Amino acid sequence: MITLAPVSSVLAATADQGGRAPQVIDVKDPAVTTYWAGRFNVTQDRLFTAIGEVGGSVAAVRRYLAK
């Protein structure tokens, strides 16, 4: 079961970036990984597999998951 993090909590964590989501997925922050798993509509296991294959770049993970 996927538990989604409130967008407001992720945006609050990225306030220093003008409220934009980070361009690299921080695998050490459960709120961030939950957010990105929800954004990509995948399980966290699938997200971690993608990150292990292509790194933490949001763009690279997006391309990987689109295959």
Backbone bond lengths (Angstrom), bond angles and torsions (degrees), N, CA, C in turn:
res aa  C-N    CA-C-N  psi(-1)  N-CA   C-N-CA  omega(-1)  CA-C   N-CA-C  phi
1 M - - - 1.436 - - 1.524 108.92 -
2 I 1.276 116.22 133.36 1.459 121.54 179.18 1.522 108.31 -92.51
3 T 1.317 115.87 129.39 1.455 121.72 174.74 1.519 107.39 -106.86
4 L 1.300 116.60 122.32 1.455 120.57 -176.68 1.518 110.92 -88.56
5 A 1.313 114.58 140.12 1.464 120.28 174.54 1.519 107.54 -87.27
6 P 1.313 117.21 142.98 1.459 118.82 176.21 1.530 109.91 -61.00
7 V 1.304 115.77 136.16 1.464 120.39 179.84 1.522 109.99 -57.80
8 S 1.320 116.68 -35.44 1.459 119.84 -178.68 1.526 112.09 -60.87
9 S 1.345 117.32 -34.92 1.464 118.79 179.58 1.521 111.37 -70.68
10 V 1.318 117.11 -36.14 1.466 120.17 177.95 1.521 109.95 -70.32
11 L 1.331 116.41 -42.34 1.457 119.28 179.24 1.523 111.31 -66.19
12 A 1.320 117.34 -35.62 1.460 119.83 177.51 1.525 110.74 -64.44
13 A 1.323 115.89 -36.21 1.464 120.15 179.39 1.514 111.71 -70.23
14 T 1.325 116.57 -18.95 1.469 120.55 -177.98 1.527 111.49 -113.48
15 A 1.323 117.07 24.57 1.465 121.10 -177.12 1.523 112.19 -59.18
16 D 1.328 116.96 -30.80 1.466 119.98 179.74 1.522 111.80 -68.90
17 Q 1.318 117.54 -10.96 1.462 121.81 178.14 1.526 110.72 -103.68
18 G 1.306 117.94 19.94 1.453 121.06 178.94 1.518 112.49 77.21
19 G 1.331 118.45 21.81 1.459 120.82 178.78 1.510 114.35 83.54
20 R 1.315 117.13 2.11 1.467 120.11 178.78 1.520 109.67 -85.33
21 A 1.309 115.59 150.32 1.460 120.09 175.71 1.529 108.59 -67.02
22 P 1.319 117.31 146.75 1.467 120.22 -178.92 1.528 111.26 -66.02
23 Q 1.321 115.98 157.45 1.462 121.31 179.58 1.518 112.32 -88.43
24 V 1.333 116.86 -8.70 1.457 122.51 177.35 1.520 107.25 -126.32
25 I 1.319 116.05 134.18 1.460 121.54 -177.97 1.526 108.71 -82.30
26 D 1.327 116.53 121.04 1.460 122.80 179.25 1.529 108.03 -84.83
27 V 1.331 116.55 103.03 1.464 120.68 -175.82 1.526 112.43 -72.32
28 K 1.312 117.74 -10.48 1.468 121.01 179.70 1.527 112.19 -86.77
29 D 1.329 117.27 -9.30 1.466 121.61 -177.97 1.529 109.52 -108.22
30 P 1.330 117.82 108.17 1.465 120.46 -177.78 1.524 113.76 -58.79
31 A 1.336 118.43 -34.06 1.464 120.33 179.09 1.526 110.55 -65.38
32 V 1.314 116.51 -38.23 1.469 120.68 -179.44 1.532 110.80 -69.99
33 T 1.325 116.97 -44.69 1.469 118.57 179.99 1.523 111.15 -66.90
34 T 1.322 117.09 -35.95 1.459 120.16 176.32 1.526 110.28 -64.56
35 Y 1.316 116.41 -42.33 1.462 121.33 178.11 1.528 111.22 -58.93
36 W 1.337 116.28 -51.18 1.468 119.48 -176.38 1.526 112.12 -69.55
37 A 1.313 118.12 -34.35 1.467 119.78 175.08 1.526 109.51 -61.11
38 G 1.318 116.48 -41.56 1.467 120.25 176.80 1.512 112.40 -66.54
39 R 1.321 117.12 -42.45 1.479 121.01 179.05 1.528 111.72 -61.17
40 F 1.332 115.96 -39.33 1.463 120.49 -179.53 1.525 112.21 -88.88
41 N 1.340 116.90 -4.56 1.466 122.60 179.65 1.527 111.68 57.52
42 V 1.330 115.06 47.10 1.465 121.73 178.11 1.530 108.23 -132.91
43 T 1.320 115.60 166.38 1.461 119.52 174.65 1.526 108.80 -74.31
44 Q 1.320 115.75 162.94 1.458 118.57 176.83 1.526 110.81 -65.96
45 D 1.327 117.41 -32.61 1.471 119.73 176.49 1.523 110.56 -61.28
46 R 1.320 116.18 -43.46 1.476 120.61 179.02 1.528 110.03 -65.09
47 L 1.318 116.40 -40.10 1.466 120.51 178.07 1.523 110.52 -61.77
48 F 1.342 116.97 -45.71 1.467 120.34 179.67 1.527 111.24 -65.60
49 T 1.318 117.75 -34.56 1.464 120.52 175.71 1.520 110.17 -62.92
50 A 1.331 116.36 -45.44 1.467 120.81 179.06 1.524 110.62 -61.87
51 I 1.322 116.96 -44.52 1.462 120.74 179.92 1.532 110.26 -63.31
52 G 1.325 116.68 -38.04 1.461 120.30 177.11 1.517 112.83 -64.58
53 E 1.317 116.50 -31.29 1.464 120.34 -179.23 1.523 113.13 -81.26
54 V 1.342 117.34 -43.12 1.466 120.06 -171.02 1.515 114.58 -120.28
55 G 1.338 117.99 -1.56 1.457 120.38 -178.21 1.511 111.37 94.38
56 G 1.315 116.52 -179.30 1.450 121.68 -172.74 1.510 117.05 -89.52
57 S 1.321 118.62 2.31 1.455 121.17 178.92 1.528 109.88 -63.34
58 V 1.327 115.94 129.23 1.464 120.60 -179.92 1.524 110.53 -58.42
59 A 1.320 117.30 -42.96 1.467 121.19 -179.09 1.529 111.16 -63.81
60 A 1.323 117.23 -42.42 1.466 120.75 -179.59 1.524 110.94 -66.83
61 V 1.321 116.75 -41.24 1.472 120.37 178.44 1.525 109.69 -64.99
62 R 1.323 117.10 -41.72 1.473 121.08 178.30 1.536 110.33 -59.13
63 R 1.330 116.96 -46.00 1.476 120.38 179.14 1.527 110.62 -63.09
64 Y 1.323 117.21 -43.38 1.453 122.01 -178.92 1.533 110.44 -61.01
65 L 1.303 116.64 -45.92 1.461 120.73 -177.36 1.531 112.76 -71.34
66 A 1.314 117.53 -19.99 1.464 121.17 179.32 1.524 112.13 -76.79
67 K 1.334 117.39 -14.64 1.463 121.05 -178.49 1.503 110.98 -70.09
